[in-house]
Amino acid sequence: MGVVTSLFRALKSVVGNPGAMPALRQVPGRPAAGHGRSGGGSLSSPDGASGRRPVHSARLLQVHGEELVVRLEGELAGTLGLCTTAEFDDRTYAGYEGFVGRRLNVVVLGWSDLRGLAVVSRKQAQAQLREELQGRLEVGAVLRAEVWALQPYGAFVDIGGLHAILPVNEISHSFVKHPGELLRHGDSLDVRVIAYDREAGKVRVSAKQVVDPWDQAKGLYANGDTLLGSVTGAREEQVWVRPDPYCGLEILCPSVPGRRYEPGAVVRVRLGTVDPEARKLRGRIIGGVGGSR
């Protein structure tokens, strides 16, 4: 199926519903709607076809089989376009409906002579951004990331063309059993690059290392302090307790054999190790207050 045929097939329901269709406008340097070469469905070659293409922001509107209808933003605001699933990403997905409403980076591959419709590629935009980012990316850099997918072991985030893994134990200083407890698809957050394999193109990032809570903890806690706190999680022989006052760190305590710790239960903890250099905050539970806070 030709690109233009696919475009009009995918846009049929949008074009047929005036209320769902954003106002189209002539893109500078492109033929006005209804004008141009005969046939009305040919594609105009994009400017600078032999070089790098400008990257534009777009919002995914609808999914029609293997065609994704997008609305361009910024200087091309009001222009509808098509991104096929083959031009969406290097990887394939079981479904694309979950991406509806998300903002995408795209490049324009061509223009329809009819109504100024664009044919776009997210995959090629990501490749351009990835090439630019790889040249300046280094461990320690803080970047803005968008959550792309969630797995039990962590979140895949987009850091501007590159997919990076945010391990579950690097999301927060608090106990996190599953990334979905704190993150959702499309969320934006700051991350710090903690590992980068340039040859393999693999990046590992951390959200909890962007801001160091130990800067506050140094004057807040001391060995021997007794604090109240809420249980946030328990695993095997360990219990995580969020103390009051709280600065982003949780106290790791050994569990008492035979006792069950419910999330939210209030306990009394005595600190045994406050070591900013080793980044350890340890204590032991010396009593339960009961209930939750």
N, C-alpha and C positions, 0 to 999 in steps of 0.2 A: 504494500500500500504506500502511495506517495506521501511525502511529508505534508503537502498541502491538503490532500484528501483526509489524512489523519487529523489535521488541525481542525478542519471544518466539522468532521464527525464528532470530535471531542467537544467542540464549542457549541454544538447544535442546541443543547438544552439551555445553555447560558444565553446565547444570542436570541433564542426563541422566547426568553423571559426578560422583558425590558427591566423589570425590577431587580433582577439579579445581575444585570450586566452594567459594569461601570462605564462612564462616558469615555468613548474613544476619541483620541485626538491625533492629528497628523504629527508624526515624529519629524523633527527638523531634518531636512535633506531627503525625506521619503515622499513618495507620491501620496496625494490626498486620496481619501476613500473614494472608490469608484473611478479613479483615473489611473493612467499608466498603460502598460502594454495590454493588448487584447488577450483574452483568456482569463484574466482576473485572478488566476491562482498561481502564477509563477512567483518565484522568489527573487528578490533583489539581492545582489551580493553585498555583504556588509562592508563598511569602511575598513580599510586596513586588513583585508582578509589574509594577507601574508604575514601579518605581525600579530602582536598581542591585542586582544580585544578588551574593551572596558568591562569591568565587572559591575553588575547592577544588582540592586536588592529587589526581591520579588516575594509576593505572598501566594502560597498555594491555595487555590480556591476550591477545586473539585478534582476528583479522580474518575476517569472513564476508561476502565480496562487498563491498557498500557499507555494511556495518554494522561498527562497531568496538566490541568489548566491553571495558569498563574496570572497574577496581575502585577505588572512592574511598578516600582516606586521610584521616588526621586525625580530626576529630570525626565524620566519616561513614564511618570505617573499617569494612570488611566489607560495604559496599553495592555491588552490581553495577549497572552502567548501560550505556547505549548512546549512542554518538556516531556519527551517520551521516557519510559522507565529505563530504557537503554542509556539515556543521557542524564539520568538522575544521579547515579553513583557507580563506582567500580564494583560494588557488591550488589546483590539482589536481595529483596525483602519479600516476606510472605504476603504483605499487604502494604499499601501506601496511604490508606485512609487516616492512619494515625498522624500523618504529617500535615493534614489539612489545617490551615490557619497558621502554619509555621512560616517564618521568614527564611528565604533561601538566597544564596548568592548564585547568579546566573550570568552567562554571556549570551549575546544575541548572535545566532548563527545565520539568520536570514530574515527577510521581510516579505510578507505577502503583499502583492500589489493591490489587493482588495482589503479595504478597511484598516490598513496599517497593522495587521496582525504579525506578531513576532514568533519565530521558532527559536527556542533557547536551550541551553545546556547547563545544568548544574555541575555535571561531572567535569566539564572543561574549565568552568570557573574555579572549582575546587583545585584542579591541577595547577592552574596559574597561581592561585593563592598559596598552595603548598610549596611550589618552587620558590616563591618569594620568601616565605617564612623559613624554609630550611636553610637559607643562606644566612639568616641572622639569629636563628633559634639557639639558645644555650641554656645549660642547667642553671637554675636560679632565677630565670626570667619569670615575671608575673604577667599573665595573660588573661583576657576575658574568654570564657568558655561557654558553650551551649550544650546542655545535656541532650544526647542523641539517642541513647539506648541504655536500658538498665538490666543488669544481670546480678545474680546473687553475690558474685565476687567483686562487683564494682560497677562503675558507670562509664560508658563511652561518651566522650565529649569532643566537640569540634572546637579547635583552637584557632580557627581561621584558615581552613584548608586541610589541616591535618587532624586525623582522629587520634585521640590520646586516651589512655586508660586511667581512670581515677579509682584506685583500689578502695574497697569498702572501709579499710582501716585508715585511709587517708582523707576521708570525708570530714570527720569531726574528731575532736579530742574526747567527745562523749562516746558511749557505747552505741554502735550502729549494727544491727543484725542484718538489715537489708537496705541497699541504697534508696529504695522507694519510701523509706520512713522519712527521709529528709529531702529527696529530690523528685522532680517530675520531668517528663519529657518537655523540652523547650525551655527549661529554667536556665537563666544566665548566672554565672558566678565567677569570681576571680580564682585562679589556680596558679600554683608555682610549679615550674618544671623541675622534677627531682631526678629524672633519668632520661637520656636521649641517645638512642642508637641511630646515628646519622645514616649508616649504610642500609640498615633494615627499615629505616623510617618509623621506628617505634618510639613512642613518647609515653612516659609515665608522669603523672602530675599529682599534686596534693592541694586540697582546699584548706586543710588544717594548718599547713605550714605558711600560709600567706601572712597571717598575723600570729605573733608568738605570745600566747597567753602567759608564758613564764615571766614575761616582763612585769605583769601584775602580781603573779603568784609569789614572787620573791619577798614582797613585803606584806603579804596577806596571810601566809601560812607558816607555821614553825613546828619543828619536831616536838611532840608531846601535847599539841593542841587537841582539844576535844570539840568536835563539831557535830551538828545535826546534818543529816543529808537524806536524799531520796534515792532508793535503789532504781537504777535505770536498766540494769540487765545482769544476768548471771549465766555463766557458762562453765560447766564442769566444776572445778574447784575455785573459781574466781567470781567475785561480785564487784560490779561497778556502782559507785555511789557518787551522786552529784551533791557536793557540799554547799552549805550556806554560811558565808558568802561564796558566790560562784563566779569564776573568771574565765571559764572555758575549759578547765581541767576537771577530770573526775578522779576520785580516789579508788585505787585498785586494792581490794581486800580479799583475804582468803575466806572461803565460806566455812561455816561451822558444820561439821558432819551431821547429817540427818535433818538439817534445817532447810526449809524452802523459802526463797526470797522472791516475793512478788514485786514486779515493777510498780513504783509509786510508794512502796512501804517506807516509812520514815524510821531511820536507825541512827544510833549514836556511834560515832567513829573516833578513835584516837589515832592521830597521825604518828607514824613511826619513822617515815623517810620523806623528807622534803629536800630533793636534790636537783636544783636547776641545771647543773652541769650534765648530770646523767639523765635529766628529764624524767625523773621518777617521783611520783606522788603515791606513797603507799601508806596503808593503815590497817587497823583491824576493827571489826565491829564488836563493840562492848555492850550493846544492848539495843533492844527494839522499842520504839516509842509507839508503834502501831499506827494503823490508818495510812492515809496518803495525803500529799499536799498538792 
